Amino acid sequence: MRLTTKIITGIILSIFVLPLLLIIGYSFTDRRSYRSQSYTMHDIKLPPSEQIGINIDKCRVIKFEEESKYHYHRAINGENGLFVLPVQSAKESNKLFIPETLNDYTSIQVNNDTLVVRIKIDEIGEKYGKKDESLEKRQRQGVGYRITLSGFNLYLRTSKVNIVNQLNDIQTHISNMETDSIKIYSLGEITIDACKAHVIEPDSKRKITIRNSAAKTLNMDLDQVTDWRIENCDIKERNYSGSRRNHIMTFSEKETGTINWLPKNENAELTMKFKGDSAQIKYIIK
């Protein structure tokens, strides 16, 4: 048999034999690494309790973290979240209020000018949740772990807003604040309602909603957020940055101000849509 014939025959055999070997090998595995990730739901309903106040007046930044060795948790109830509100009395001035039921599962640490609030999600789940088998066994089987929270509410009474919220899917609501700046980073949704500030700077991996608010400057990176809405606001100057072509903004009636588009690359685009009878556009291309 000629050498070229042997080579061609070997290639043809490999085309048929290799897939057969893969199928045979797959049949002897537990298939955990080949199947899509599945999850076991873990419902947690925190019982009603009194609020405990934590003093934050000496800290410039408030950072929320979760301590969890499992996958992640989520809050499907819109009432769950971090609520940032103005100070109404000297007794509540510059304090973080948490449910008493969370007190044993919350640690507080001060790093320079940052107050770190760390919540032990796993221990809360083991205390208040319902499960049919141990979490460790489920993990060994390759099954993920999700927590559905109910009754999880944190209240921050402050005169300044500089927050990092790394609690997965816990929404951040900022309402009725009048301050120099509102700066917030969150893994969950952000809602800013009826606020006044010189600078508003929201950063979220989810949705950002700003309504009934006024600001001198708004700074937003549109690459980070999945959806954003600005409704009935008086904003003098908006600084938008991005790198993609699918950024779209819609103006409602009676909106005025300056828009600065700061593209990160030459392909970035910002599309503007106007509602109402008429609009006046003044633009400068540099």
N, C-alpha and C positions, 0 to 999 in steps of 0.2 A: 504494500500500500504506500502510495506516495506521501511525502511529508505534508503537503498542502491539504490532501484528503484527510489525513489524521487530524489536522488542526480544525478543519471545518466540522468534522464529526464530533470532536470534543466540545466545540462551541454549541452545537445543536443539543448534545446530551446535557450540557450544563443548564441550558434554558429550561429543560423539562425536570431535571433532577433537583436543582436548588429550591424551586418553589415547593416541591414535594417534601424535602427535608425540613423546610420552615414550617409547613403544616404539621408534620409529625412532631417536631419540637414544641410547637405551640400547644398541641394536645396534651403534653405531659407537664405543662406549667399550670399555676393557679390563676393565670390570666390577669393578675392584679395590675401589672404594669401596662397592659394593652387596652383595658377597658376605660371608658370615661369615668371621671371621678363622680362618685355618688355621695350622698349626704344623709345623715340622720338628724332630724330636727329635734331641737331641745327647747321647750317652752319654759320661760321664766316669768312669773308674775310676782313682782315685789309687793309685799304687803304694805298698806298705808302706815306712815310713821311720821314723827315730828322731824323738823328740819334742824340740822346742826350747823352753826355758823363757824367758818374758818377765816381768820384774819389774813388779808392779802395786801394791806396798805403799803408795805415796804417793797413790793415786787412790781417790776415794770411789765413783765411778760407772764402770762398764765398758760401753762402747758398741760394738756390732758393726755394721758397714755393709758393703754390697757395692758394687763399682764395676762397672757394666754398662751398656752402651749398647743392649743388646737387651732383650727383653721380661722374662722372669724365669726363675729356675731352681727346681727342686724336688728334694727328696730322698725317694725312695720307699722306701728301705731304712730300717727303724726304728732300725737301729744308728747311722745318721748323726746327728750333733747336737752340741749344746753341753752338756757334762756339768759340773755344778757340784758339787764334792766338798769335804769338810773337809780340813784340813791334817794330814798324817800324819807329817811329818818336817820338820826345820828347812831342809833342802835344797830342799823344794818349797813352802815357806811363801809365800803370797800371790804365786803365779805363774800365768801363763797358758801352757799347753803346746799348741803347734801342730805338725802334721807338718812335717818338714824340707822336704818337697816343696812346701809352701805358703809357705815363707819368702821366696822371691823374688817372690811375688805378694801379699805382705801389707805394709801400711804402718802404722806406729804413730805416733800424734800425741797429745800431752797438751794439753788445753784446760782451764786452771784445775784443777779437781779431777776432770776426766773424761778417761779414757784411751779414745781412739777407735782401734779396730782395723778397718782398711778392707781388704777382700779383693777382688782383681781377678778376678772370675769369668770375664770374657771371655778373659783371657790364659790362665787355667787350661784353659778349653775348647779354645783353639787349641793348647795344648801337649799335653794328654792325651786329647782327644776325637777322635772319628772323624766326618768329614763328607765328603759327596760333592761339594760345591761351596762356593764362598766365601760367608761369612755376609753380606757386603755385597750380593752379587747377590740372595740370598734376600730380604733386606730390601727391596730395590728392587722386587721382585715382589710385595710386600705379604704375604710369608709370615713368620709369627712364629717365634720361636726359644726353645726350651725346653731346659734342661739337666737331665739325670738324674745325680745325684751318687752315688758309691759310695766308701767309705773316707774320708769327710769327717768328722773328729772333732776337736773342741776340748775341752780339759780345763782347768777353772779351779779351782785349789786356793786357797781363801780362808776367812777367818773371818767375812766379812760379805758379804751378797748385795744388790747394787743394780745391776741389769743392764738394759740396753736392747739387745734382739736384733732387728736389722732385716735379718737374713739370711732371705730368703724361704723359708718352709717348712722351715727347719732347726729341729728340735725342741730344746727346752731341758729338761734333766733335772736336778733338784736333789735330792740324796740325802744322808741321814744328817747333815744340818747341824743344829747347835745354836748359835743366834745370837740377837741382839736383834731383828732384822727381816729378812724375806725379801721384797724388792721386785723384781719382774721384769715387764718389758714385752716382748712377743714377737709377731712376725708369724706365727710357727708355734705348734705345740702346746706346752703347759707341763705337766710332770709334777713334782709335789712329793711325795717319798716318804720316810717315816721321819725327819721333821724336827721340831725343837722351836724355837719362836720366840715372842717377845712379840707381834709383828705379822707377819701374812702378807698380802701385797698383790699378787696376780697379775693381769695384764692381757694378754689375748691376743685376736687376731682369729679364732682357731681353737678348740681344745678345751683345757679346763683340768681336770686330775685331781689331787686332793689325797688321799692315803691314808696311813694308819698314822702320822699326825702330830698334834702338839699345839700349840696357840697360845692366847694370851689374847684376841687380836682377829684377825678375818678381814675384810678389806675387798674387795668385788668390785663392779664395774659390770657388770651382767648384759646390758646393751645391746651390749657389745663382743664377747662370747664366743658362739660358735655352739653349744657343748655344754660342760657342766661337771658334774663328779661329785666328791663328797666321801665317802670311804669309811673307816670305822673310825678316826675322828678325835675328839680331845678338844679342842673349841673353845669357849671360854667365851662369847664374844660375836661375833656375825656381823652385819656391816653390809652389806646388799644395797641397791643402787640400780638403777633402771631406768625406762623410759618406755613400755614395751609391755605387752600383756596376756598374752603367751604364756610368761611366766617360771614355771617349775615346779621345785620342789625336793622331793627325797625323803629322808626320814629313815630310817636303818637302826636296828636294835635298840640299846638302851643309849646312845643319844645324848642329851646334855643341853646346856643353854646358853640364851643369850638371842639372839633374832633382832630386829634393828632394820631395818625396811623403810623405805627412804627414796625414795619415788616422785618422779620428776622432773616429773610432771604429774598431773592429776586422773584420767586414764584408765589409769594404770599399775596393774598387778595382779601379785601374787605368789601362786601356788597351792602349798600344802604337802600332801605325801602322807606318811603314816606307815606304817611296817612294824613288825610286832610285835603282842603281845597287848593292850597298853594304852599310853595316852599321857596326860600331864597338860599342859594348855595354860594359861598365864597371859598375858594380853594387856592392853596399854594403848593406847588409841586417842587420839591428840592432835589 
